[in-house]
Amino acid sequence: MFDLEIYEIINILGLGLGMLFGIVAQKNQFCFSGSIKDYILLKSTRRGASVVFAMIVAIISTKIVGSYFDLDFTKTVYYKQDVNYFVVIFGGLLFGTGMMIADGCSNRHLIKFGQGDSKSLITLIFIGIFGFATAKGLIQGFLTPFTQNKTLLELSSMIENSTMNIYLVVGILFVILLVLAKKVKRIFTLIDGFLIGLIIAAAWTITGVLGQDSMERLIDLSGISFVYPTSKSLELFMFYQVNYFTFPIALLCGVMLGSFFMSFFNKKYSFGCTATQKVNRVTYNMIGGALMGVGGILSIGCTIGQGLTGMSTLAFASFLAIASIFISGVITAKILNKSGKLPMCFIFEWNDTPPDYNI
């Protein structure tokens, strides 16, 4: 009855996978930037532990999938041979700053928009516009002397963009997880982190296994990322003749649909954020979105694209990217907090610990 091409099946699976991601992320408001804000404002480690657990699960499950299906992750964008580490770090710093100013990374704003925050659409549009301008437009031209600088490329080539040791990386992450959770039994409550980690591996499986059999269109081996797919989604909306529906775009649409669907059952987050009056939220959304658009392209991914998908391949460049995102995110959050401009939207705490409202 349905005679579908392989790329169409992949797109449908991408839409479904994105919906699952959106449902899981909306349920517990899974968020990298939010975990930083939680700790600075309330010393809460619940969402931070969930993010770290998602990294661990993504790395292990991706390793299993890659070994079983013989997937070569060195062919992905995370293993660029001519990588400029200075650009990756600079992009990560821009992205980390932008996500705190806009009160959420690209993934977070997809969730927020899906559950009813109309201001998140502003951030997504600015991410898309500035991401595309950095990848193929005006900003690319201005940045070329930096991105293609021979001296920086030569310095970067001194350290190979190799695969990090899985035992070392997972070991360090597990220690961090224990520090954040404080109690081993709490780790078993991090269902959202566990599922999202598995979703990363599922994306690799869909594009890597089914994609090999696609004869109609070339399917790149890819996981989950949101900055460049946001740009490509805008391009598809405006110039459908030069673009077509792809797995990354299907994922992005699925995340919004999943969040929208889940918000009917999990209504406590649907009214958005009770942000401080000192913040011009629209202005901050525009500035943060622009910084994330530029930074996400330069760092080859966002908190999900590098922090989970890139790290799941154990690429050294991915570690530099997510580390720079985290560092700039923490610094920016502390600056915003000192000036009373770090909004507290909701309190996320461990189920076995009553929240401390004395802040």
C-alpha positions as CSV (number, residue, x, y, z in Angstrom):
1,M,0.0,0.0,0.0
2,F,2.8,2.4,0.9
3,D,5.7,2.2,-1.5
4,L,8.2,4.4,0.3
5,E,11.8,5.1,-0.7
6,I,14.4,4.4,1.9
7,Y,15.1,8.1,2.5
8,E,11.4,8.7,3.1
9,I,11.4,5.9,5.7
10,I,14.5,7.5,7.3
11,N,12.7,10.8,7.5
12,I,9.6,9.2,9.1
13,L,11.8,7.5,11.7
14,G,13.6,10.8,12.3
15,L,10.2,12.5,12.9
16,G,9.2,9.8,15.4
17,L,12.6,9.8,17.1
18,G,12.4,13.6,17.4
19,M,8.9,13.3,18.9
20,L,10.2,10.8,21.5
21,F,13.1,13.2,22.3
22,G,10.6,16.1,22.7
23,I,8.3,14.1,24.9
24,V,11.1,13.0,27.2
25,A,12.8,16.4,27.3
26,Q,9.5,18.2,28.0
27,K,8.5,15.8,30.8
28,N,11.5,16.7,33.0
29,Q,12.7,19.9,31.1
30,F,16.0,18.2,30.2
31,C,18.4,21.1,29.6
32,F,22.2,21.7,29.6
33,S,22.0,25.4,30.2
34,G,19.2,24.9,32.7
35,S,21.5,22.6,34.8
36,I,24.0,25.4,35.1
37,K,21.4,27.9,36.1
38,D,19.9,25.4,38.6
39,Y,23.2,25.1,40.4
40,I,24.1,28.8,40.5
41,L,20.6,29.8,41.8
42,L,19.7,26.8,44.0
43,K,22.7,24.5,44.2
44,S,20.4,21.9,42.6
45,T,22.2,19.1,40.7
46,R,19.2,17.1,39.5
47,R,19.3,18.3,35.8
48,G,23.0,18.4,35.7
49,A,23.2,14.8,36.8
50,S,20.7,13.9,34.1
51,V,22.8,15.6,31.4
52,V,26.0,13.8,32.5
53,F,24.1,10.4,32.7
54,A,22.8,11.1,29.1
55,M,26.4,11.5,28.0
56,I,27.5,8.3,29.6
57,V,24.6,6.3,28.0
58,A,25.1,8.0,24.6
59,I,28.8,7.1,24.6
60,I,28.3,3.4,25.7
61,S,25.3,2.8,23.5
62,T,26.9,4.4,20.5
63,K,30.0,2.3,21.0
64,I,27.9,-0.8,21.0
65,V,25.9,0.2,17.9
66,G,29.1,1.2,16.1
67,S,30.8,-2.0,16.8
68,Y,27.8,-4.2,16.0
69,F,27.0,-2.4,12.7
70,D,30.6,-1.5,11.9
71,L,29.9,2.2,11.7
72,D,32.9,4.5,11.0
73,F,32.4,7.6,13.0
74,T,35.6,9.2,11.7
75,K,33.6,10.0,8.6
76,T,31.4,12.3,10.5
77,V,31.8,16.1,10.8
78,Y,33.2,15.7,14.3
79,Y,36.4,14.2,12.8
80,K,37.4,17.0,10.4
81,Q,41.0,16.5,9.4
82,D,41.6,20.2,8.9
83,V,39.9,21.2,12.2
84,N,40.8,24.5,13.6
85,Y,40.6,24.0,17.4
86,F,40.8,27.8,18.0
87,V,37.6,28.2,16.0
88,V,35.9,25.3,17.8
89,I,36.8,26.8,21.2
90,F,35.7,30.3,20.1
91,G,32.4,29.0,18.7
92,G,31.8,27.1,22.0
93,L,32.4,30.3,24.0
94,L,30.0,32.2,21.8
95,F,27.4,29.5,22.1
96,G,27.7,29.1,25.9
97,T,27.3,32.9,26.3
98,G,24.3,33.0,23.9
99,M,22.4,30.1,25.6
100,M,22.6,31.8,29.0
101,I,21.6,35.2,27.6
102,A,18.6,33.7,25.8
103,D,17.7,31.4,28.7
104,G,18.2,28.2,26.9
105,C,20.2,26.5,24.1
106,S,18.7,25.5,20.7
107,N,17.3,22.3,22.0
108,R,15.7,24.1,25.0
109,H,14.0,26.6,22.8
110,L,12.5,23.9,20.6
111,I,11.0,22.4,23.7
112,K,9.9,25.8,25.1
113,F,8.3,26.8,21.8
114,G,6.5,23.4,21.6
115,Q,5.1,23.8,25.0
116,G,3.8,27.4,24.5
117,D,6.6,30.0,24.9
118,S,6.2,32.2,21.8
119,K,9.3,34.2,22.6
120,S,11.4,31.0,21.9
121,L,10.4,31.3,18.3
122,I,12.4,34.5,18.1
123,T,15.5,32.8,19.4
124,L,15.0,29.9,16.9
125,I,14.7,32.3,14.0
126,F,17.8,34.2,15.0
127,I,19.7,30.9,15.5
128,G,18.6,29.9,12.0
129,I,19.5,33.1,10.3
130,F,22.9,33.7,11.9
131,G,23.7,30.0,11.6
132,F,23.1,30.1,7.9
133,A,25.0,33.4,7.5
134,T,28.0,31.8,9.3
135,A,27.9,28.6,7.2
136,K,27.2,30.0,3.8
137,G,26.5,33.7,4.0
138,L,27.9,37.1,4.9
139,I,29.4,36.2,8.2
140,Q,31.3,33.4,6.7
141,G,33.2,35.9,4.5
142,F,34.2,38.0,7.5
143,L,35.3,34.9,9.5
144,T,37.3,33.3,6.7
145,P,40.7,34.9,7.7
146,F,40.1,33.4,11.2
147,T,38.7,30.0,10.2
148,Q,41.2,29.4,7.4
149,N,44.2,31.0,9.2
150,K,47.2,28.9,8.2
151,T,49.1,29.5,11.5
152,L,46.1,28.4,13.6
153,L,45.5,25.4,11.3
154,E,49.2,24.4,11.6
155,L,49.0,24.7,15.4
156,S,45.8,22.7,15.5
157,S,47.4,20.0,13.4
158,M,50.0,19.4,16.1
159,I,47.2,17.6,18.1
160,E,45.4,15.0,16.1
161,N,41.6,15.0,16.3
162,S,41.6,11.4,17.5
163,T,39.3,9.2,19.4
164,M,39.5,9.5,23.1
165,N,39.8,6.5,25.4
166,I,36.3,5.4,26.2
167,Y,37.2,4.0,29.6
168,L,38.9,7.2,30.7
169,V,36.0,9.4,29.5
170,V,33.3,7.3,30.9
171,G,35.2,6.9,34.2
172,I,35.6,10.6,34.6
173,L,31.9,11.2,33.7
174,F,30.8,8.6,36.2
175,V,32.8,10.2,39.0
176,I,31.1,13.5,38.1
177,L,27.8,11.8,38.1
178,L,28.4,10.4,41.6
179,V,29.4,13.8,42.8
180,L,26.3,15.4,41.4
181,A,23.9,12.7,42.5
182,K,25.5,12.2,45.9
183,K,23.5,9.0,46.3
184,V,23.8,6.0,44.0
185,K,20.1,5.2,44.1
186,R,19.3,8.7,42.6
187,I,21.0,7.6,39.4
188,F,18.2,5.1,38.8
189,T,15.7,8.0,38.8
190,L,17.4,9.7,35.8
191,I,15.1,8.1,33.3
192,D,15.2,11.2,31.0
193,G,19.0,11.1,30.7
194,F,18.9,7.4,30.1
195,L,16.4,7.6,27.3
196,I,17.9,10.6,25.6
197,G,21.3,8.9,25.6
198,L,19.7,5.9,23.8
199,I,18.0,8.2,21.3
200,I,21.4,9.5,20.3
201,A,22.5,5.9,19.5
202,A,19.2,5.3,17.7
203,A,19.9,8.3,15.4
204,W,23.3,6.9,14.5
205,T,21.7,3.5,13.8
206,I,19.0,4.9,11.5
207,T,21.3,7.0,9.4
208,G,24.2,4.6,9.5
209,V,22.4,1.3,8.8
210,L,19.4,2.3,6.7
211,G,21.2,5.1,5.1
212,Q,23.7,2.8,3.5
213,D,21.0,1.2,1.4
214,S,19.6,4.5,0.1
215,M,20.0,4.8,-3.6
216,E,17.8,7.8,-4.3
217,R,19.6,10.2,-1.9
218,L,22.9,10.3,-0.1
219,I,22.3,9.9,3.6
220,D,25.1,11.2,5.8
221,L,26.0,9.3,8.9
222,S,24.6,11.7,11.5
223,G,23.2,11.9,15.0
224,I,21.2,14.7,16.6
225,S,22.1,18.4,16.3
226,F,19.9,21.5,16.1
227,V,21.8,24.6,15.0
228,Y,22.4,23.9,11.3
229,P,19.2,21.9,10.9
230,T,17.4,25.0,12.2
231,S,19.0,27.0,9.4
232,K,18.2,24.4,6.8
233,S,14.6,24.3,8.1
234,L,14.3,28.1,7.4
235,E,15.9,27.5,4.0
236,L,13.4,24.8,3.2
237,F,10.5,27.0,4.3
238,M,11.6,29.9,2.1
239,F,13.3,28.2,-0.9
240,Y,11.9,24.7,-1.2
241,Q,13.3,24.4,-4.7
242,V,16.9,24.2,-3.4
243,N,16.4,22.1,-0.4
244,Y,14.4,19.0,0.7
245,F,13.2,17.4,3.8
246,T,16.0,15.5,5.5
247,F,16.5,13.4,8.6
248,P,17.9,16.4,10.7
249,I,15.0,18.6,9.7
250,A,12.6,15.7,10.5
251,L,14.2,15.4,14.0
252,L,13.8,19.1,14.6
253,C,10.1,19.1,13.7
254,G,9.6,16.0,15.8
255,V,11.1,17.6,18.9
256,M,8.6,20.5,18.6
257,L,5.7,18.1,18.0
258,G,6.7,15.9,20.9
259,S,7.0,18.8,23.2
260,F,3.6,20.2,22.1
261,F,2.0,16.8,22.6
262,M,3.5,16.2,26.0
263,S,2.5,19.7,27.2
264,F,-1.1,18.7,27.2
265,F,-0.3,16.1,29.9
266,N,2.5,18.0,31.6
267,K,0.9,21.4,31.8
268,K,3.0,22.9,34.7
269,Y,5.6,24.1,32.2
270,S,3.3,25.3,29.5
271,F,3.0,28.9,30.7
272,G,6.6,29.7,30.1
273,C,9.0,31.4,32.5
274,T,8.4,33.8,35.3
275,A,11.4,35.9,34.3
276,T,12.6,38.9,36.2
277,Q,11.3,42.3,35.1
278,K,14.9,43.6,34.8
279,V,15.3,41.6,31.5
280,N,14.0,42.7,28.1
281,R,13.4,39.1,27.1
282,V,12.8,39.7,23.4
283,T,16.2,41.6,23.1
284,Y,18.0,38.9,25.1
285,N,16.4,36.2,22.9
286,M,17.6,37.9,19.7
287,I,21.1,38.5,21.0
288,G,21.4,35.0,22.5
289,G,20.0,33.4,19.3
290,A,22.5,35.3,17.1
291,L,25.4,34.2,19.3
292,M,24.2,30.6,19.3
293,G,23.8,30.6,15.5
294,V,27.3,31.8,14.9
295,G,28.8,29.8,17.7
296,G,27.0,26.5,16.9
297,I,28.4,26.5,13.4
298,L,31.9,27.4,14.4
299,S,32.0,24.8,17.2
300,I,30.4,22.1,14.8
301,G,27.4,21.7,17.1
302,C,25.4,22.7,20.1
303,T,25.0,21.3,23.6
304,I,23.2,18.3,22.0
305,G,25.2,18.2,18.8
306,Q,28.6,18.3,20.5
307,G,27.8,17.5,24.1
308,L,25.9,14.3,23.4
309,T,26.2,13.4,19.7
310,G,29.8,14.5,19.2
311,M,30.9,13.2,22.6
312,S,29.3,9.8,21.8
313,T,31.9,9.4,19.0
314,L,34.6,10.3,21.5
315,A,36.1,12.9,19.1
316,F,38.7,15.2,20.8
317,A,37.2,18.3,19.1
318,S,33.8,17.5,20.7
319,F,35.4,17.6,24.1
320,L,36.9,21.0,23.4
321,A,33.6,22.3,22.1
322,I,31.4,21.2,25.0
323,A,34.1,22.2,27.6
324,S,34.2,25.7,26.1
325,I,30.4,25.9,26.0
326,F,30.2,24.9,29.7
327,I,32.9,27.3,30.8
328,S,31.4,30.3,29.0
329,G,27.9,29.3,30.2
330,V,29.0,29.3,33.8
331,I,30.8,32.6,33.6
332,T,27.9,34.3,31.8
333,A,25.4,32.8,34.2
334,K,27.3,34.2,37.2
335,I,27.5,37.7,35.5
336,L,23.8,37.7,34.8
337,N,23.0,36.5,38.4
338,K,25.0,39.3,39.9
339,S,23.0,41.8,38.0
340,G,19.7,40.1,38.8
341,K,19.1,39.0,35.2
342,L,19.3,35.2,35.5
343,P,15.7,34.2,35.5
344,M,14.5,31.4,37.8
345,C,11.7,29.7,35.9
346,F,11.0,26.5,37.9
347,I,12.6,24.5,40.7
348,F,14.1,21.1,39.9
349,E,15.1,19.1,42.8
350,W,15.7,15.4,43.7
351,N,12.5,13.6,44.7
352,D,14.0,12.6,48.0
353,T,15.0,16.2,48.9
354,P,12.5,19.0,49.7
355,P,13.3,22.1,47.8
356,D,15.0,25.0,49.6
357,Y,13.0,28.1,49.0
358,N,15.2,30.3,51.2
359,I,17.0,31.9,48.3
